[in-house]
């Protein structure tokens, strides 16, 4: 199993998991997962994380800035380009949002989507199905943001790509977090 982590998950780790007890152990574990390629950091996700919430994730997890840990995703293409394009048009978009657009506007937004971290994660997963990819995201299934394409968990369900939250991924990797307060022990 390889994990492909999104920006929302990196931010969640920085904001919610690192401030707890045993921060150093968690950081070492996460770094080791990136270094062993059990956890994949796409270059587009690194760029997004650098720009999201003042770059909190890359500031608190400095190892993310190591170029050797990033996978250059600029040349990623779908394993079956025509099939994937049709899936985008018919299954992965939000029909109500698509109806509001002219064909030219839709085509432009579709091309823009293909350069996003979300799309690159999907392409990486589809090209590495033999490695049992898991997309790690904090996104929910429900699409309520007015965007043209569905949320990652919904798209993963359609494409039959496993997905989980950071907490689920940590548990699946044998990590237990100590949430107890010293006064309550």
N, C-alpha and C positions, 0 to 999 in steps of 0.2 A: 504494500500500500504506500502510495506517495501522496502527500498533502500539497495542495496548491492553495496558497493563502491569499485572501483579498485584503484590500485596504481597510475595510471596516473591522476585520479581525485583528490586524496589526494595531489599529487605534484602540480597540477594546483591550488588548493585552497591555498596552502602555497605560491606559487610563484606569483599568479595573483590576488587573492581575498583578502588575509590578509593585503597586503600593503595599501589597500584603506581605506578611511574614515570609521569609525564605526567598526574597526577590532574586538573590544571586544564584540560587539553585535553579530557579525557573529560567533565568536568562541563560545559564550554561546549557540547560536542556534544549531550549529553543535554538540557540546557536549551533549546538551539536547536530540538531535535526537538519538545519540548513546546510551545514558543512558536509554531512553524509548524504545529502540529496534526498533525504526522506521527506523534507519539506522544501517546496519550490517557491522561490521569489522571482517573479517575472519582472523584467525591466520596466514595463508599463505600470505595474503595481508599485514599484519603488518610486517612480515619478509621482504617482497619485498620492502615496503616503507622505512624500516630501512636501506636498502642497496642502494636505488635509490637516486641519486643527493645528496649524503652525508647525507641522512636521514633528509632532510629539513622538510618533513611533520611531522615526529614524534618529531622533535626538536621544531617546531613552534606550534604544537598542542599537548602539553605534555600529555593531557588526553588520547591520543591514547595508551600510555604506561600502562594504568590501565588494569590489567589482566581481571578484571570483565567486561570490555567492549568488549573483544574479544570472538568470537565464535571459539571453537576448531574444525577445519575442517578435522582433520587427519582421522577420521572414515567415512567421507562422501562417499556414494556410489550412483550410479544412481538408481532411483526408478525401472527402467527396465534395468538391466545391459546388457543383450544381445542386446536389441534394441538400447541402447545408443552406444554400441561398434560398431554395424553395421552403425549407423549414423556417427560416427567418421570416419569409413572406407570409406563410400560412399558419404556422404554429407558435412561433416564438414572439410574435408581435402582439400588441393589444389591439384587437380589431377596431374598437371604437376610436382609438387614437389614429390608426391608419386611415380610417375613413375621412378624417378631417384634413388629410394632406393630399396635395396633387401628386401625381406619379413622380414628378421631378423632385418635389420636396421630400417625398418618402425615400427616393433613391439616395438623396444627399444625406438624410439622417441615418439610413442603413449603412452607408459608407463610413460615416462618423462613428457609428456604433462599433463597427469592425475594428476600429483602432483603440477602443477602450480596454481597460484592464479586464472587465467582465468578459468581453468577447475573446480576448487573448487567453484567459483562463480556460474557457470552454474549448478553444482550439488546442491548447496544450493537452487537456484531458482527452479529447477525441483522438489525438495523435499518439497517445500513450495509454490506451485502454489495457494493454497487456500488463501494465504496472499497477493496475487497480487504483486509478486516481480518485482522490476525494477532494472536492472543493470545500474549503473552509471559509465560511461566511457567516456574518451576523445578520444578514438580510433575512426578512421574513418572506413567506410565500406570496402574501397579498401585495398586489400592485396598486398603490394609492397615491403615487407621486406624479401622475400625468405623463409619465415617460412612454415612449413608443414601444419599447421592448419589455417583456416580463422580467420579473426579478430572478436572480440567479437560482434560488431553490426551485422555483417553478420550471425554469428552463432545464435544470439538471434532471428533474423528474421526467420531462418529455424526452430528453436525450439519453436517459438511463445512465446518468453519471451520479455516483454517490456524493452526498454533501452532508456536512455537519457543522455545528457551531464550534468555537474555540473550546468551550467547556467539554463538549462531547469528544473532541479530538484529544484533549489532554487526558481525559479518562481512558479513552481507547489506547493511549500510549502509556498507561500505568501511572499517570501523575495524579496525586491527590493533594489538594490544597488544604492547608490548615486555616480554617476560618474562625477558630475559637479565639476568644478574648482572654488575655492572661488573668483578669479578675474573675472570670467565670470557670476557670479550670479547677 
